[in-house]
Amino acid sequence: MSEKNKVKAKTRKKYSPQFKEQVLERVAKDGVSQVAKDLGLAEAMIYSWRAKRKQGGDTLENQKLQQAEMARLKRENSRLQEENSFLKKAAAYFAKDTK
């Protein structure tokens, strides 16, 4: 790898989901080329973000809601596993008792 490629790889920027959402909202008003020029972004990157959003269909709020629901379901799953384990032990105890 040449020195030029190493430097280029190190300066790659990562953008937050909030920033991407704001850019895409602005694109809806002003157009891709204008927003890309104003913000110094590549048009291809904006088109990529837009395609990913259409494919996934998730806004930041929807992602947060899904994450909260997933956390709630994991907690409930854990509680139910504990209850199931307890009931299995109780059933084994009472089955042993009747013999």
Backbone torsions as a table, in degrees:
resi	resn	phi	psi	omega
1	MET	NA	131.6	-178.9
2	SER	-77.9	165.6	180.0
3	GLU	-61.3	-37.7	-178.8
4	LYS	-61.5	-42.1	179.2
5	ASN	-68.9	-35.9	178.4
6	LYS	-63.5	-43.7	179.8
7	VAL	-65.3	-42.4	-179.3
8	LYS	-63.1	-40.2	-180.0
9	ALA	-66.3	-33.8	-178.7
10	LYS	-74.0	-27.7	-175.3
11	THR	-92.4	9.8	179.8
12	ARG	-66.7	130.1	-177.8
13	LYS	-94.6	149.1	172.8
14	LYS	-115.9	135.3	-177.9
15	TYR	-110.7	142.5	-179.2
16	SER	-72.3	156.4	175.9
17	PRO	-58.6	-34.3	179.1
18	GLN	-64.0	-43.6	-179.8
19	PHE	-62.7	-43.5	-179.6
20	LYS	-61.5	-42.7	179.0
21	GLU	-62.0	-42.9	179.5
22	GLN	-64.3	-40.9	178.9
23	VAL	-62.9	-45.2	-178.0
24	LEU	-67.4	-32.7	174.5
25	GLU	-66.1	-41.3	178.5
26	ARG	-67.8	-35.3	178.0
27	VAL	-60.9	-37.8	179.8
28	ALA	-61.4	-30.7	-179.3
29	LYS	-88.7	-47.0	-169.1
30	ASP	-105.4	-14.8	-178.4
31	GLY	95.1	154.3	-174.5
32	VAL	-64.4	-47.8	-174.6
33	SER	-63.6	-39.9	-179.8
34	GLN	-66.7	-45.4	-179.6
35	VAL	-65.3	-42.4	179.2
36	ALA	-60.9	-42.4	179.7
37	LYS	-66.3	-45.3	-178.0
38	ASP	-63.3	-39.2	-174.6
39	LEU	-97.5	-5.7	179.8
40	GLY	71.9	33.6	179.2
41	LEU	-106.8	156.4	175.2
42	ALA	-76.9	137.7	179.0
43	GLU	-60.3	-37.8	-179.3
44	ALA	-60.2	-36.0	179.3
45	MET	-65.7	-42.5	180.0
46	ILE	-65.7	-42.5	177.2
47	TYR	-61.5	-37.7	178.4
48	SER	-64.3	-45.4	178.1
49	TRP	-59.9	-42.8	-178.8
50	ARG	-65.2	-40.8	179.0
51	ALA	-65.8	-40.7	178.7
52	LYS	-64.5	-39.4	179.2
53	ARG	-66.3	-41.3	178.8
54	LYS	-65.9	-39.3	-179.7
55	GLN	-66.7	-47.3	-179.4
56	GLY	-80.8	-34.4	-179.8
57	GLY	69.0	14.4	-176.1
58	ASP	-106.2	127.1	171.1
59	THR	-87.9	173.0	179.8
60	LEU	-60.6	-40.7	-179.9
61	GLU	-64.6	-42.2	178.5
62	ASN	-63.4	-38.7	178.3
63	GLN	-63.5	-41.6	178.8
64	LYS	-64.6	-41.1	178.3
65	LEU	-63.6	-41.5	179.1
66	GLN	-65.2	-40.1	178.8
67	GLN	-64.7	-41.0	178.6
68	ALA	-65.1	-42.3	178.4
69	GLU	-64.2	-40.6	178.4
70	MET	-62.6	-42.5	178.4
71	ALA	-63.3	-41.8	178.6
72	ARG	-63.1	-43.2	-180.0
73	LEU	-66.7	-34.8	177.3
74	LYS	-66.4	-41.8	177.5
75	ARG	-62.4	-44.4	180.0
76	GLU	-64.5	-40.1	178.1
77	ASN	-61.3	-43.7	179.0
78	SER	-62.1	-44.6	179.0
79	ARG	-61.7	-43.1	-179.0
80	LEU	-67.8	-35.1	176.4
81	GLN	-64.2	-41.2	177.6
82	GLU	-63.2	-44.0	178.4
83	GLU	-62.5	-42.7	-179.9
84	ASN	-62.6	-42.3	178.5
85	SER	-62.4	-43.9	178.6
86	PHE	-61.4	-44.9	-178.7
87	LEU	-65.8	-35.3	176.7
88	LYS	-64.0	-43.0	178.5
89	LYS	-65.1	-41.0	179.3
90	ALA	-65.1	-42.6	179.4
91	ALA	-63.0	-41.4	178.5
92	ALA	-64.6	-40.3	179.5
93	TYR	-63.1	-47.9	-178.0
94	PHE	-71.8	-30.6	176.7
95	ALA	-67.1	-37.9	178.9
96	LYS	-68.8	-35.6	-177.0
97	ASP	-66.6	-34.1	-175.6
98	THR	-79.1	-15.2	-178.7
99	LYS	-80.9	NA	NA
